[in-house]
C-alpha cells in the first residue's frame, strides 16, 4: 500500500456508518483507531468500482450481488 492509496482515502467520501463500524469492533472486544473508518470506506469504494466494472463488462448498468 503506497502513499497514493492514503491520499485517495483522505479525499474519498465516507461510505460506511462510523458508529456501526465502531460498535461492531467493540462487540469483538477491541478498540477502534482513528483511521479505521476511512480505511474501511476506501476498501468499500474500491469494491464498488470493481463491481461496477464487472457489470459493465457484462453489458449491464445494474450492479448485482454477484458482481462483488
C-alpha positions as CSV (number, residue, x, y, z in Angstrom):
1,X,0.0,0.0,0.0
2,X,1.7,3.2,-1.2
3,X,1.1,6.9,-0.3
4,X,-1.3,7.3,-3.3
5,X,-3.7,4.9,-1.6
6,X,-3.7,7.1,1.6
7,X,-4.3,10.3,-0.5
8,X,-7.3,8.5,-2.1
9,X,-8.7,7.6,1.3
10,X,-8.4,11.1,2.6
11,X,-10.2,12.5,-0.5
12,X,-12.9,9.8,-0.6
13,X,-16.4,10.3,0.7
14,X,-17.2,8.2,3.7
15,X,-19.3,5.2,2.6
16,X,-19.8,3.5,5.9
17,X,-21.6,4.4,9.1
18,X,-18.9,5.2,11.6
19,X,-20.9,4.4,14.7
20,X,-21.9,1.0,13.3
21,X,-18.3,0.2,12.5
22,X,-17.2,1.2,15.9
23,X,-20.0,-0.8,17.5
24,X,-19.1,-3.9,15.5
25,X,-15.4,-3.6,16.5
26,X,-16.4,-3.1,20.2
27,X,-18.5,-6.3,20.0
28,X,-15.3,-8.1,19.2
29,X,-13.8,-6.6,22.4
30,X,-11.4,-4.4,20.5
31,X,-10.9,-0.6,20.2
32,X,-11.2,1.4,17.1
33,X,-8.2,3.5,15.9
34,X,-9.0,6.9,14.4
35,X,-8.1,5.8,10.8
36,X,-10.3,2.7,10.7
37,X,-13.5,4.3,9.3
38,X,-11.6,6.0,6.4
39,X,-9.6,2.8,5.6
40,X,-12.8,0.7,5.5
41,X,-14.6,3.2,3.4
42,X,-11.7,3.2,1.0
43,X,-12.0,-0.6,0.7
44,X,-15.7,-0.3,0.1
45,X,-15.2,2.3,-2.6
46,X,-12.7,0.0,-4.3
47,X,-15.1,-2.9,-4.2
48,X,-17.9,-0.7,-5.7
49,X,-15.7,0.4,-8.6
50,X,-14.7,-3.2,-9.3
51,X,-18.3,-4.4,-9.1
52,X,-19.4,-1.6,-11.5
53,X,-16.7,-2.6,-13.9
54,X,-17.8,-6.2,-13.9
55,X,-21.4,-5.1,-14.5
56,X,-20.3,-3.0,-17.5
57,X,-18.2,-5.8,-18.9
58,X,-21.3,-8.0,-18.8
59,X,-23.3,-5.3,-20.7
60,X,-25.3,-4.1,-17.7
61,X,-25.6,-0.8,-15.9
62,X,-27.1,-2.5,-12.8
63,X,-24.6,-3.8,-10.2
64,X,-25.7,-7.1,-8.8
65,X,-24.6,-9.0,-5.7
66,X,-22.8,-11.4,-8.0
67,X,-20.5,-8.6,-9.2
68,X,-18.9,-8.4,-5.8
